[in-house]
């Protein structure tokens, strides 16, 4: 099983980045798995974990988009 904290620690990130990015990565994973209806691969999770270490505003924008896609896949939003 993929562990974002361990992965980011092994890549040399600071404790603050590891904590924030791993939380954001877990949101990425959950929302994208809901939206796609499948489990993400380890490669996909690694790339999303790295993306989560980027600029916090950018990470927030992506998480909002992924959450919207997940909600749409569950029928909570009408199609545009």
N, C-alpha and C positions, 0 to 999 in steps of 0.2 A: 504494500500500500504506500502511496506517495505521501510524504510528510513535507509540507512546504517549509516549516521552520528549520528542519534539518538540512534541507536542500539549500536554503538561503544562508544558513550558518556555514555550510561547507564551501560556499562561494565567497565567503569572507565579508559578508555584510555586517554592519553594526547591530547591536542588540535592539536599538530603537527601530531601525529599518526592518529587522527580522520580525518584530512584533506587529508592526503596522502592516507590512507587506503580506505576512502570512494570513492575517485576518482578511485582508482584501482579496487575496488569492482564493481563500475558501469561499468567499462570496462569488467570485468569478466562477469557480467550479460548480457551485450549487445552481446558480442561475443559468449557466450554459447547459448543464445536464438536464435541467427542466425544459429549457427551450428546444434542445435537440432530441430529447427523449432517449438519450443513451449516456453511458458512462464515458467520461473523457479518457483518452489514452494518457500514459505517463508522459509522453513527449508533449502533448497539449498542456498538461498540468505544469510541466517544467517551464514552458514558454510563458504561460499565464502568470506563474510565480515571478518570473523575471520582469514581466510587464508591470506587476504590482509594486515593484521597487522604484518605478519611475515617478515623475512629478505627481504629487498627491491630487492635484486638481484633475489631471488627465485620468488618473486611476478612478476617481469619482465619476467622471463622465462615462467611462467604459462600464463601470458597475451599474450605473443608472440605465444605460442602454441594454445591458444584459438582463437586468431585472425586468425591464419593459418587455423584452422578447420572451422571457419566461412567463410573464403574466399573460401575454397574448396567446402563448401556446396553451395556456390553461383556460382560455376563453374569457379572461377578465377584462380585456380591452377589445373594443370593436375594431375591425380592420379599417384602415384609412382608405 
